[in-house]
Amino acid sequence: MTTRIRRRAAAAATLTALATVLAGCAGAAGSGAASEPSGEPRPGGTLTYATGDVEPPCLDPVNSGGGVPQALISTQYLEPLFYQDDDGEIQPWLAESWEWSEDRLSLDITVRDDVTFTDGAPLNASTIAANVAYIKDPATLSSTALLALEKVESVEEVSELTARLHLSEHDNALLEHFAQVWVPIQSQEALARGAKENCASPVGTGPFKVERWEKQEEVVLVRNEDYNTAPESAAHTGPAYLEKIHWRFLPDPAARFAALQSGEVDVIDVIQPQDAVQAEGDPNLETLIGSRPGHVVNLALNTTVEPFQDVRVREAFVRAVDVDAALKSVFLGTVPRSSSVLSSITKYNLQEPEVFATDVDRANDLLDEAGWTERDPEGYRVKDGERLSATVLQTDSVLVPVPVLEQFQASAKEVGLELVISQEEQSTWTEKRNTWQYNLLPVYYTKNSPAVLNLTHETAGIPSITPGGYHANSNGLQSPEAAELDAVLQQAAATGDEEERGKLYTQAQETIHRNYTNLPIFDQQTRLGLRSDVEGTRLISPLTLPTFYDTWLDR
């Protein structure tokens, strides 16, 4: 597995697993070729980045859930213990080394002896203990990091630089978890300030540090002049080239792209398909697009209520909708369809296009077999006086656009299933998600491991695990098949044999796919538009997020 892109739009050439560079677009970037840097890097300058994601509630990715907006910005100033190389292998970052116990129920992590946080605090074993305690503190309101470390029972300080993590049960994804920005290592002295201050200005070891946060406008990052922890994957060592980054919040996609075109901003994210196509024909602009690991953008089918308690109805819905046509129409052919619950760059992903292929005749046969044989005057199927109807929750922050759902709606009607699109405010959408008030839910889960399936598909993920009511499993399947899936996923999480692990996660996907608990749509993506004089920006493993450490301005 590899997720690192060293030069803009070189993904198709250097990352054979990605297959996400814009297809069929004019220009070198669209064809997979990268423009070479125009000269030697030039230190200095200020970069302006405009994000289309919602402003995070906290700049600390551990706090308040840990969403992608937090991960994007915190990648610039926080660093984890490990990173994953282009082959998906774990390599040390802030850690120096690690060693598992014979029974794999404890893990010794030794940190580097030359690392200091930007507030002057040293990195040591107590830092690891403080960070684990912070993540597990209910007051932190963590979800992503809490799930990542749920099997860490305690931390023992073996020596000044070595911490021993004791596990409640086996977790062979633990090192992968510690390679995520959602499980960063922060200054223990900064954590002691309290959540409010730490949210406003987290303190890490990264190439930049938070100078100020002007709510609803921007976050200003300044260069860490003492930076010395660049991973081996970086293009240089020492301090970053840029002096400063202005991280602006521009949710309107048209305004964001216009700002990029005019030069008001240097980089934008969540670039829209039509804008990406336009950028490919503009010599002043380039694109950088890559798949993220984890659970793909999909519709989770709620099996706890009708009509999707019946696997025949679930498969009928999946077979009825034409995902390929919707993606071609709405995303202009720039987004490949997924045929697995795991993204195309996630280790052990199993692509099964035949399982999810559109087949209207089969959909009709399945619904007839399930007893939905009558039709009402509007053409919808009826059984026992009830219309065959399903509601999908939608809000602006989810990645399945309304036009895609509208095409699904039209396809579903052809087989007699009513698809109701319920557009909700974010707070209402979250409440309904947490309380299972939906039939279909657009979801994804960014995680650099096939162990994401242990979160999204084990029955243990059905109950809420956070004060806010969040549940990682959104399909709710509880059946003999679900029990068998639990056993396979638990074996996959426990084994120390990588070959066996791969076979078990493949088996798990086969079970998930044939129970039709999810409709995979497309890989999550990082989608950037850049001014052509912005050099050296990379998407780094393991989450395919941009780093501006090697970035410099050719102006």
N, C-alpha and C positions, 0 to 999 in steps of 0.2 A: 504493500500500500504506500502511495506517495501523494503528498498534497502540497509540495512546495513548488512555487513558480518563481524562478529567478529573474525573469525579464517579462515585461508586459506581453500578454497574449501569446506566450510560448507554450501554453498548456498542452496543446494538441501534440507538439513535438516532444516535449520532455516529460509529460505526465500521461502515460498511455491509459491510465485508469480513469482519467477525468472525463474526457469526451464532452466537455461543456463549453468550449470556446464557440463563439457565435458561428453558426454554420451558414454557408452560402452568402456571406457578406463580402462586399468588395474591400480591397486593401490588404496589406500584409498581415495586419492583426487578425482579420477574419479568416485568413488561410492558415493561421498557426505560426507564421513567421514573426519574429520579434525585431523591432528596430534596435540597432546597436547604440549604446551610449555614445554621445558625440565627443567625449573627451574624458579627462580625469575628473573625478568628483570634486566639487567646489564647496568647501565648508561655508556655512552661513545661510541666512535667509529665513523667511517665515512662510510656512505652508498653511493654506486654508482648506479645511476638509468640511464638506457639507453632508450630513447624514439624513437619510429619509426615515430612519427609525425614530420611534418615539423617544423623547428625552428620558433617560433612566431615572428612577427615583433615588438612586444612590450610585456613586462612582466606584464603589467597592462591589465587585462581582459576586462576592459571597453573600452580601446582604440583600434582602428584599427580592429573593427569588433567584437571580442570576440569569438574566436573559441575554440575547445576542447583543442588544445595544450596549450593555455593560461590558460584555466581552470584547467588543470592537475597540472601545476606547481604552480599557484597562490593559490591553495587550501592549500599549505604548509605555506603561509605567510599572506594571507588575510582572513578575516572572515566576514560573513554577520550579519544582525540584528537578523535573526531567523534561525531555522533549522526545519526540519520535522522529526518526530519520526517514528518508525517502522510501525505505523498505518497511516502515512501520515498527522498527525495532527501537526499544527504549535506550536512550542515551542520557548521561548525567548533564544537568544544567547548573542549578545551585547546589545540587548534591554532588558529592565526590564519588560515592560508591554506595552499593546496597547489597544486602545478603539475606536470603530467606532462611528460616530455621528448617530443620529436616522435616518437620510435620507441616510446614508452610502456614502455621498459625501465628507466627511473629515475623516481623520484618525489621532489620536493622538498616537505618539510613544514616550515612555519615555525610555531613555537609562540608563544603569548602571552607578553608580557614582564612580566605582573603576577601570575604564579602562584607560590605557595610551598607546598610540602608541609607537612603538619602537624608534621614534625620540623625545619622551618626550611630545608630544602634547596630551592634554586631549580629551576624548570623551565627547561631549555635543550636544545640539540641533543644534548649528551652524555647527557642523560636518555633520549632516544629510543634512542641507541646502546646504552646500558647495559641497557635493557629488552629490546631485540631479542636481545642477547647472552645475557641471562638466560633468555629463552624457548628459545633454541636450545641451551643448555647441557644435555647429557644428564642431568646431576645434578639438574636441575629436575624431571625426570619429567613434562614437559608432553606433552599429546596434542592437546587442542583448539587451544590457542594455537600449538603447533608446526605443526599442519596449516595453520592460518590464515596463517602466515608462511613456509611452506616454500619459496616462490619468492623470498624476500628473501635475496640472496646476501651483501650487505655494507651497511654504513652509513657514509657519509662526512659528517663535520661541516663543512659549507660555511661556516657562520658561527656566532656564539654561539647564535643562535636557529633556525637552519635546518639540518636534516639531510637528506641525499640518500640515498634507499634505492635500491640497485642490485639489479635482478631478474635471475634466471637465465632466466626466460621471462615472457611476458605474463601478467598477472593483473588483469583488470578488476574483480575483487571485493575488491581489497586495501583500498580505503577502507571498504567494508562490514565487512571484518574488523576494521579499527581502530575501528569503532563498537561493538564488542561488549565486554562487561565481562570476557570471557575474554582480551582483549588490552588490559588497562588500562595506564595509565602510573603507575608506582610510583616512589617516591623512590630515586634511585640510591644514596644513602647508606644507606638501609634495606636495599636489595638486597645491599649489601656486607657486611651483618652475618652472612649465611649463611642457609641454607634453614630451619633449625630455628627461629631467632628470627623470621624473616620469616613463617613459617607461623603462628606464634602471634600476631603483631601486625603485619600489613601496614601500610604507610604510604602514604596517597594524598592526594588533594586534596578528597575528598568532604565532605558536610555533617556526617558523623559520623566518629569515630575509635574504634579498638578500645581499651577500657580494660583489660579482662581476659577471659580464657577459662577457665572452670571446666569441665573435660572432663566429658562425660556429663550436664552440667546446663544451662549457659547461656553465652552470650557477652554481655558488657555493652558497649554502645556509648555514647559521650558526645558531646555536641554540639561541633562545630568552631566555636569562637567567631569565627574569622577567615575563615570561608568566603566566597568571592567569585567562584565559578565556576559559578553556576547557569546552565543553558542557557536559551535563549529560550522553551522550552516550559514552564518552571516558572511557578508562579503568583505567586511573589514573589522578591525578591533578599535577599542578606545571610544571616545564620545561620538554621539551621532553627528551627522553633517548639519542638519537643520538646527537653527537656534531656537525656533519656537513653532508651535502648531496651534492654530485657532480651530477648534472643533465646534462647528456651528450646527444648529438644528433647523433644517429646512424641510418640513414634511411634504410640501407640495411638489410633486415630481416635475411639473412643467417649470416652476420657478427655479428648482434646483438645477435642471439641465440648462436653462437660460443663463444662470449664474456661471456655470462651467463654460458655456460658449463665449460669454463676454469676458472671461478671465477674472471675474469677481472672486471665484473660488478655483482651487487647483485640482481637487479630487472630489468626486461625489460617489455615494453608494446607492444601492437599490436602483440602478439605472434601468429605465423602462425599455422594453424590447424595441419600440420604434425609435427611441433615442439612441440605443446601442447601434442600430443599423445606420442611423444618420451619422453617428460619431465615426463609423468606419470609413465614411466618405469624406471626412473633414481632416485635412492634414494637420490641424492644430489639436486634434483630439485622438485619444486611444482608449481601448477598453482592456480590462483585466477581469476575467470571469473564471471562477473555479467552483467545483462541487465541494460541499461540506460533508463530513462523515456523520453517521448516525442513522436515525429513523427518518425516512424520506417524508416530504410533504405528502400528506395522504388524508383521506377521509376515514376516520374510525367509526365503525358501525356499532352502536350501542346494543348489545345482545341481551340486556337485562329487561327490555320492554319490547312489545310488538312494534313494528312487524319483523324486527331482525333477530328475534329469538330463534327463528327457523333458518337453518343454514341454506335451505333452498331459496328463500327470499333474499338472503344476503348475496348468494351467488348470482341470482337473477338481476339484482341491481347492478352488480359489478359488470355482468355481461351486457347489460342494456346500454350503459353509457359509453360514448365514443371519446375516450381520453385523447387519442391521437388527433382527431379532428379539432377538438377544443384547444389543444396546445398549439397546433399549427395556426389556427385562426387568431387566438388571443396573444400568443407569444411569438408569432411570425416565424415559427420554425427554429427559434433560437434556444429552445429548452427541450432536450430529449426526454422521452417518456421513461419512467421507471417501471420495472416489472419485478420489484422486490421490496420488502419492507425495509431493507438495508440499502443505503446509498451505494452508488457504483464505486466509491473509493473506500468503503468500509470493509475491513478484513472479513473474508468468508461470505461476502454477499452472494446470494443465489438469485440470478435473474431468470424468471420463468414467464416469458411473454405469453406462452400458450395458456397459462392458467388465468390470465387477466384479459385475454383477447376479447374484443367485442363480438358477441354472437347473439343476435336478437332472437333467432329461432330457439336457441337453447333457453334464453331468458323466459320466453313465452311458455315453453314446455315446463320449466321448473315452477312457474307461478300456477299453471294449471294443476300440476302435481300437488302443489301445496294447498289446493282448494280455493284459489282465487279465480274462479271461473266465470263469475257474473260481471257485468259491466253496468255502470250507471250512465245517465244521459250524456255526461261529459266524456265518456270513454274510459273512465278509471275503473279498475277492478274493485269488486266488492265481495265480502264474505261475511255472513251472519249480520248483514246490515251495516257493516263497517267498511269504509273506503280504505283501500290500500294507500297509505300516505306516510311520508317520512319528512321530518323537519331537520334542516341543516342550519346550524348556528353560524353566523357570519359577523365579523367585525373588521374594521379597517386595518387592524394590525396583523391579521392572519394572511398567509401567503397564497391562498386560493382565491383569485379575484372573482368578483360577482359574475363577469361575463363567462368565465369557465363554468361556474355553477349553473348559470342560465342555459348553457348548452347541455349540461347534464340533465337539467330539468326537462328540456325538450326531448332528449333521448329517452328518459324514464317514462314520459307520457306515452311514447310510442308503444310501450309494453303494458300500459295501464297503471303505472305507479305515479302517484302525485308526489312531487318533490317541492316542499315549501322552503323558501329561502328566508330565514328570519334574521334580518339585519339588526344588530344590537350595538349599543354603546359598550365600550370596553368593560366597564364595571359590571354591567348586566351580563355580558357574555361570560365573564369570569365566574360570576355567581352561578349561572346556569350550568356551566361546565363542571364546577365543583360539586353541584348537587344532581348531576346526571339528567338534567332537563334538556335532552336532545336525542335525536335518532342518529344523526351524522354530525361529526365534529372535525373540522379541519385542524390537523395537528402535525407537529414534527418535533424531533428531539435531537439536538446537536450533541453528539458524543463520539469520541475517537476510539470506539470499541464495539465489537458485536455484542458485548455485554449490555448494550442499550436495550436489547430484547428482554433481559432480566427485569428491567424497569417497566417497559411498556407492555409486556405480555404475561408476566407471572401473575398469578392470582393475588399474590402478596401486595401487588401494586394497586389493587382495587380500592381498599380503604384509604382514607385521607391520611397523609403522613405529616402534614404541616398545619399550623393553626388556621391558615386561610382556607383549608379544605382541599388543597391540591391533591390529585391522585394521578400517578404516572400512567397507570393502565386505564385507557379510555374506552375499551371495548367491553370489559366486564364479563368476559366469557367464563362461566363456571359449569363444567361438564366433565365427563370422563376424559374427553380429548384434552381439556384444559389441565386436568390432573397429570396426564401423561406429559404434556408440554412442560409443566412445572418441573417434573422429574428430570427431563432432558436439560432444561436450562440450568437447573441447580448442579447437575453433573458438569456441564460446560463451565460453570463458574468455579468449580472446585478443582478440576483436574490440572495437574502440572505438566501434562503431556500436550504439547501444542498441536500435534497431528490429531489427537483424539478431540481436542477442543474444536478444531475446525469441522470435524465430522459431526459433532453434536450440534453446533450452531447451524450447519447445513440441514440437519434433520429437523431442528426447531423451525426453520423457515418453511420447510415443506409442510409441516403441520399447520403453521399460521396461515400460509397461503391457501391451503385446501379447506380451511374453516372460514375463509372469506370474512375475517374480522376487520380487514382494512382494504381500502382501495388505494394502492400506490399511484401517485401522479407524477412527481418529478423530484429529482435531488434538490435538497436545499442548496442555495448558491450564494457566494459572495460575488456581487456584480458591481464593478467599479468603472467609472469614467474618469479619465485623467487628461490634463493638458499635456501636450507632447513634450514640453520642456521639463516635466517632472520625471526624473530619472531614478532608477534603482528601487522602485517600490516592489515588494514581493508579497505573495500570499504564503504564509508559513504553516507548516504542520504543527499540531495535528488538526486544527479546526479550520484551516484555510482562511485565516483572517489576515488583513493587511498589517504589515509592520513598516514603520517609516524610519527605522534605525539606519538603513542603508540609503535612504532617499536623499537626493540632492537636486538643486534647481539649476538648470542649464540656461541661465539668463543673466 
